[in-house]
């Protein structure tokens, strides 16, 4: 998302249109936004995160442009077009109030995907973990992005997301995987492949 203002000398801010202040108003408005949705049994609720912001060229110059990236994670049943329309309406209202212009560019748009726990492959994945690792796996949903959102809409095959990492450590400065769990995951994937192919 981009706001465009009008540059001026920092000592004469009244002669310009501050794009950062205009973006600040958009941020404040976005934080009050209420999604229209029905909670999903596995994925729960949608999320919105303001990820990056960049604006201005010098301290003594009124910034004429500010850029922001917004991360929205929808859940099945939501209409992405209506969310985009809501944000565009916000922008129209702010443009009039702040005499600035706003633009939205959708960088990445993926659908939510899911495989029902009653699917045979999901059942096999759970059984394999119990049989070979004596470990209970429970089907659940995750709100983060995976390659499943790329493959599922095109391949139309059941998909599971399973691995040794702790999702709470994702993108943390000390992100790591325990070696024992890493080795265990390799054993699991091998066993699942053998069970699936029926060559055990």
C-alpha positions in Angstrom: 0.0 0.0 0.0 1.3 3.4 -0.9 0.4 7.0 0.2 1.4 9.9 -1.9 1.6 13.4 -0.6 3.5 16.6 -1.5 7.0 17.4 -0.6 8.1 20.6 1.2 10.9 21.8 3.4 10.7 20.5 6.9 10.5 24.0 8.3 7.3 24.6 6.3 5.2 21.4 6.8 2.0 23.4 6.1 3.2 23.7 2.5 3.3 20.0 1.9 1.2 16.9 2.4 2.9 14.4 4.8 2.5 10.9 3.3 3.7 9.3 6.6 0.9 11.1 8.5 -1.6 9.9 5.9 -0.3 6.4 6.2 -0.5 6.7 10.0 -4.2 7.4 9.7 -4.7 4.4 7.5 -2.9 2.2 10.0 -5.2 3.5 12.8 -8.2 2.8 10.6 -7.0 -0.7 9.7 -6.6 -1.5 13.4 -10.3 -1.0 13.9 -11.3 -3.2 11.0 -13.7 -6.0 11.9 -13.6 -9.1 9.6 -17.0 -10.5 8.5 -16.6 -14.3 9.1 -17.8 -17.4 10.7 -15.1 -19.1 12.9 -13.6 -22.1 11.2 -13.4 -25.3 13.3 -9.7 -25.8 12.5 -8.3 -22.4 11.5 -10.3 -20.2 13.9 -10.3 -16.6 12.8 -8.6 -14.5 10.1 -5.5 -12.3 11.0 -4.1 -9.0 9.8 -0.5 -7.9 10.4 1.3 -4.7 9.3 4.7 -6.1 8.3 6.8 -3.3 7.0 6.7 0.5 6.6 9.0 2.8 4.7 8.8 6.5 4.0 10.6 9.8 3.8 14.0 10.8 2.4 15.4 13.2 5.1 14.5 14.6 8.5 14.2 18.1 7.1 11.9 17.2 4.2 8.1 16.6 4.3 7.7 13.0 2.9 5.8 12.8 -0.3 5.5 8.9 -0.2 5.1 6.1 2.3 4.8 2.4 1.7 3.4 -0.3 3.9 3.0 -4.1 3.5 -0.1 -5.7 4.9 -0.4 -9.5 5.6 -4.0 -10.8 5.7 -4.7 -14.5 6.4 -8.2 -15.4 5.5 -10.1 -18.6 6.4 -12.4 -20.7 4.2 -15.7 -19.0 3.6 -14.3 -15.4 3.5 -14.6 -13.3 0.3 -11.2 -11.7 -0.4 -12.7 -9.3 -2.9 -15.1 -7.9 -0.2 -12.1 -7.4 2.2 -10.2 -5.6 -0.6 -13.3 -3.5 -1.3 -13.6 -2.5 2.4 -9.9 -1.4 2.4 -10.5 0.6 -0.8 -13.4 2.4 0.9 -11.2 3.3 3.8 -8.7 4.7 1.4 -11.3 6.8 -0.5 -12.4 8.4 2.8 -8.9 9.1 3.9 -7.9 10.6 0.5 -10.6 13.2 0.9 -9.7 14.0 4.5 -5.9 14.2 3.9 -5.7 15.4 0.3 -3.4 12.5 -0.4 -3.7 9.6 -2.8 -3.5 5.9 -1.8 -2.8 2.9 -3.9 -3.2 -0.8 -3.2 -1.1 -3.5 -5.0 -1.9 -7.1 -4.3 1.5 -8.9 -4.2 0.4 -12.4 -3.3 -3.1 -13.9 -3.2 -3.6 -17.5 -2.1 -6.7 -19.4 -1.1 -7.1 -21.2 2.2 -6.8 -24.9 1.8 -7.8 -27.9 3.9 -8.0 -31.7 3.9 -10.7 -33.2 6.1 -9.6 -35.5 9.0 -11.9 -38.2 7.6 -9.7 -38.4 4.4 -8.0 -41.8 4.0 -4.6 -40.2 3.7 -5.0 -38.2 6.9 -6.1 -41.4 8.7 -3.1 -43.2 7.3 -0.7 -40.4 8.6 -2.2 -40.7 12.1 -2.0 -44.5 12.1 1.6 -44.5 10.8 2.7 -42.2 13.7 0.9 -44.5 16.2 2.3 -47.7 14.8 5.9 -46.8 14.1 6.6 -44.0 16.6 4.0 -44.8 19.3 3.0 -41.1 18.9 -0.5 -39.6 18.8 -1.1 -37.1 16.0 -4.2 -35.0 16.2 -5.6 -33.2 13.0 -5.6 -29.5 13.4 -5.3 -26.3 11.4 -2.5 -23.9 11.0 -2.7 -20.2 10.0 0.7 -19.9 8.5 1.6 -20.1 4.8 2.9 -23.4 3.3 3.4 -24.8 -0.2 0.0 -26.5 0.2 -1.7 -23.3 -0.9 0.2 -23.5 -4.2 -0.2 -27.3 -4.8 -3.7 -28.1 -3.6 -5.7 -25.8 -5.9 -3.9 -27.4 -8.9 -3.3 -31.0 -7.9 -6.5 -31.6 -6.0 -4.8 -34.1 -3.7 -5.1 -34.6 0.1 -2.4 -32.7 1.9 -1.0 -32.8 5.4 1.5 -30.5 7.1 3.7 -32.4 9.6 7.2 -31.8 10.7 9.7 -31.5 13.6 9.6 -27.7 14.1 7.8 -25.6 16.7 5.6 -23.1 14.9 6.1 -20.6 17.8 9.8 -20.4 16.9 9.2 -19.5 13.3 11.0 -16.3 12.2 12.5 -15.9 15.7 16.1 -14.9 16.2 16.9 -18.3 17.8 14.8 -20.5 15.5 15.9 -24.1 15.8 14.9 -27.7 15.5 15.8 -30.3 18.1 18.1 -33.0 16.5 16.1 -35.9 18.1 12.9 -34.6 16.6 14.5 -34.0 13.2 15.7 -37.7 13.1 12.3 -38.8 14.3 10.6 -36.9 11.5 12.8 -38.7 8.9 11.8 -42.0 10.4 8.1 -41.0 10.2 8.3 -39.8 6.6 10.0 -43.1 5.5 7.4 -45.1 7.4 4.5 -43.1 5.9 5.9 -43.6 2.3 6.2 -47.3 2.9 2.7 -47.6 4.4 1.2 -45.5 1.6 2.9 -47.5 -1.2 2.0 -50.8 0.6 5.5 -52.2 0.3 6.2 -52.8 4.0 
